[in-house]
Amino acid sequence: MRKLVIFMAATVLASCGKSAVDNPAKPASADATQAAAAPADKPVSGKDPCALVSDPDALFGVPVTSSVTSHTGTAVCEWKSADGRICGSLTLFTPAYNSSPDPKVNYSAMVTSLGAFGEVKDVAGIGEEARMVDGGMLGAQVAFRTASNAALAASACRSGTEGQVELAQKLAREVSGKL
């Protein structure tokens, strides 16, 4: 439970410290258009950030369900395994998912908050710039920025030979190419 609380705290820190309003879990393969009819606490654009990952079961190496939450307009997707463990999360700071994001400011704030979980390292090949932290039992987090977007990808799962660091980086790479 402590691991889950700390993992979620990092996501909340990255999204300006606001509290989350959870929506019921839905299968990862659920139709992303359901988000268009979402209540006001959904992302401003109504888009489903979970839809940016083409095959989350394959990415995380286990069957997962997804749910979308919103931190005052900031879109967050969480993927959970059958036992309820958060395998991954994606927080987006983009014009399509927020009313007025500033990618450089959000990216800088995320990188600063990553330092609370361990040594922050550069990551090559993700967006214009990316930094990550391996928080050990707390999970791995990758903050990245493109020209007009910023995001935080995280994983606390392991799959075969891939650990949470590799899974968080895979998630960030897949999503950064679509933002």
C-alpha positions as CSV (number, residue, x, y, z in Angstrom):
1,M,0.0,0.0,0.0
2,R,2.8,2.4,0.8
3,K,4.3,1.8,-2.6
4,L,1.0,2.6,-4.3
5,V,0.6,5.8,-2.2
6,I,4.1,7.0,-3.1
7,F,3.7,6.1,-6.8
8,M,0.5,8.1,-6.9
9,A,2.1,11.0,-5.0
10,A,4.6,11.3,-7.8
11,T,1.9,11.5,-10.4
12,V,0.0,14.1,-8.4
13,L,3.2,16.1,-7.9
14,A,3.7,16.2,-11.6
15,S,0.2,17.4,-12.2
16,C,0.4,20.4,-9.9
17,G,-0.5,18.7,-6.6
18,K,-4.3,18.5,-7.3
19,S,-6.4,15.6,-6.1
20,A,-7.6,12.9,-8.5
21,V,-11.2,12.1,-9.3
22,D,-11.2,8.4,-10.3
23,N,-13.5,7.0,-13.0
24,P,-14.5,3.4,-13.1
25,A,-11.9,1.0,-14.6
26,K,-12.6,-0.1,-18.2
27,P,-10.8,-2.6,-20.4
28,A,-7.7,-1.2,-22.1
29,S,-9.2,-2.1,-25.4
30,A,-12.4,-0.1,-24.6
31,D,-13.6,2.4,-27.3
32,A,-11.8,5.7,-26.8
33,T,-14.9,7.5,-28.0
34,Q,-16.5,6.8,-24.6
35,A,-14.4,9.7,-23.3
36,A,-16.2,12.2,-25.5
37,A,-19.3,11.8,-23.4
38,A,-17.4,12.2,-20.2
39,P,-18.4,14.5,-17.3
40,A,-16.8,17.8,-16.7
41,D,-14.0,16.3,-14.5
42,K,-12.6,14.6,-17.6
43,P,-9.7,16.1,-19.6
44,V,-10.7,19.3,-21.3
45,S,-10.6,17.9,-24.8
46,G,-12.5,14.7,-23.9
47,K,-9.7,12.6,-25.4
48,D,-8.6,9.3,-23.8
49,P,-4.8,9.4,-23.1
50,C,-5.0,5.6,-22.7
51,A,-5.7,5.4,-26.4
52,L,-2.2,6.6,-27.2
53,V,-0.9,3.1,-26.3
54,S,-1.8,0.6,-29.1
55,D,-1.5,-2.6,-27.1
56,P,-1.0,-2.1,-23.3
57,D,-1.2,-5.8,-22.5
58,A,1.8,-6.4,-24.8
59,L,3.7,-3.3,-23.5
60,F,3.4,-4.3,-19.8
61,G,3.5,-8.1,-20.5
62,V,0.4,-8.8,-18.4
63,P,-3.4,-8.2,-19.0
64,V,-4.2,-4.7,-17.7
65,T,-7.3,-2.5,-17.4
66,S,-7.2,1.2,-17.9
67,S,-8.9,4.1,-16.3
68,V,-8.7,7.9,-17.0
69,T,-8.6,10.4,-14.2
70,S,-8.3,14.2,-14.4
71,H,-6.3,16.5,-12.1
72,T,-8.1,19.8,-12.8
73,G,-8.0,19.2,-16.5
74,T,-4.7,17.3,-16.7
75,A,-5.3,13.9,-18.3
76,V,-4.0,10.8,-16.5
77,C,-4.2,7.2,-17.7
78,E,-3.5,4.3,-15.3
79,W,-3.1,0.7,-16.3
80,K,-3.7,-1.9,-13.5
81,S,-3.0,-5.6,-13.4
82,A,-5.6,-8.1,-12.3
83,D,-4.3,-7.9,-8.7
84,G,-5.0,-4.1,-8.7
85,R,-1.3,-3.1,-8.9
86,I,-0.6,0.0,-11.0
87,C,1.6,-1.3,-13.9
88,G,1.8,2.0,-15.6
89,S,0.6,5.6,-15.7
90,L,0.7,8.4,-18.2
91,T,0.2,12.1,-17.3
92,L,-0.1,14.4,-20.3
93,F,0.6,18.2,-20.4
94,T,-0.4,18.9,-24.0
95,P,-2.8,21.4,-25.7
96,A,-5.1,18.5,-26.7
97,Y,-5.4,17.4,-23.0
98,N,-5.1,20.6,-21.0
99,S,-6.6,24.1,-21.3
100,S,-3.2,26.0,-21.0
101,P,-0.1,23.9,-20.6
102,D,3.4,25.2,-20.7
103,P,5.5,22.2,-21.7
104,K,8.9,23.6,-20.6
105,V,7.6,24.7,-17.2
106,N,5.7,21.4,-16.6
107,Y,8.7,19.4,-17.7
108,S,11.0,21.3,-15.4
109,A,8.7,20.8,-12.5
110,M,8.4,17.0,-13.2
111,V,12.2,16.7,-13.4
112,T,12.6,18.5,-10.1
113,S,10.0,16.2,-8.4
114,L,11.7,13.1,-9.8
115,G,14.7,13.9,-7.6
116,A,12.7,13.0,-4.5
117,F,12.7,9.3,-5.6
118,G,16.4,8.9,-6.5
119,E,19.1,9.9,-8.9
120,V,17.7,11.6,-12.0
121,K,19.4,10.5,-15.3
122,D,19.1,11.6,-18.9
123,V,17.4,9.3,-21.3
124,A,18.2,9.4,-25.0
125,G,15.7,8.9,-27.9
126,I,12.6,10.1,-26.2
127,G,11.2,13.5,-27.4
128,E,13.4,16.5,-27.4
129,E,14.6,15.8,-23.9
130,A,13.9,13.2,-21.2
131,R,15.0,12.4,-17.7
132,M,14.1,9.4,-15.5
133,V,14.4,8.0,-12.1
134,D,14.5,4.4,-10.9
135,G,12.7,4.6,-7.6
136,G,13.3,0.9,-6.9
137,M,10.3,-0.6,-5.2
138,L,8.5,2.7,-5.8
139,G,8.6,2.3,-9.6
140,A,10.4,4.0,-12.5
141,Q,9.3,7.4,-13.9
142,V,10.3,9.1,-17.2
143,A,9.5,12.8,-17.7
144,F,9.8,13.9,-21.3
145,R,9.2,16.9,-23.5
146,T,8.5,17.5,-27.2
147,A,8.4,20.9,-28.9
148,S,4.8,21.6,-27.6
149,N,4.1,18.8,-25.1
150,A,5.3,17.3,-21.9
151,A,4.4,14.0,-20.2
152,L,5.3,11.7,-17.3
153,A,5.3,7.9,-18.0
154,A,5.7,5.5,-15.1
155,S,5.8,1.8,-14.4
156,A,5.9,-0.4,-11.3
157,C,5.6,-3.7,-13.1
158,R,8.1,-6.2,-14.4
159,S,7.6,-8.4,-17.5
160,G,10.0,-11.3,-18.3
161,T,13.4,-9.8,-18.6
162,E,12.1,-6.2,-18.6
163,G,12.0,-4.3,-15.4
164,Q,10.1,-1.2,-14.5
165,V,12.8,1.1,-16.0
166,E,12.5,-0.6,-19.4
167,L,8.7,-0.6,-19.3
168,A,8.5,3.1,-18.3
169,Q,10.9,3.9,-21.2
170,K,8.9,1.8,-23.7
171,L,5.7,3.6,-22.6
172,A,7.4,7.0,-23.0
173,R,8.9,6.1,-26.4
174,E,5.6,4.9,-27.8
175,V,3.7,8.0,-26.6
176,S,6.3,10.6,-27.4
177,G,6.1,9.6,-31.1
178,K,2.4,10.4,-31.1
179,L,2.4,13.8,-29.3
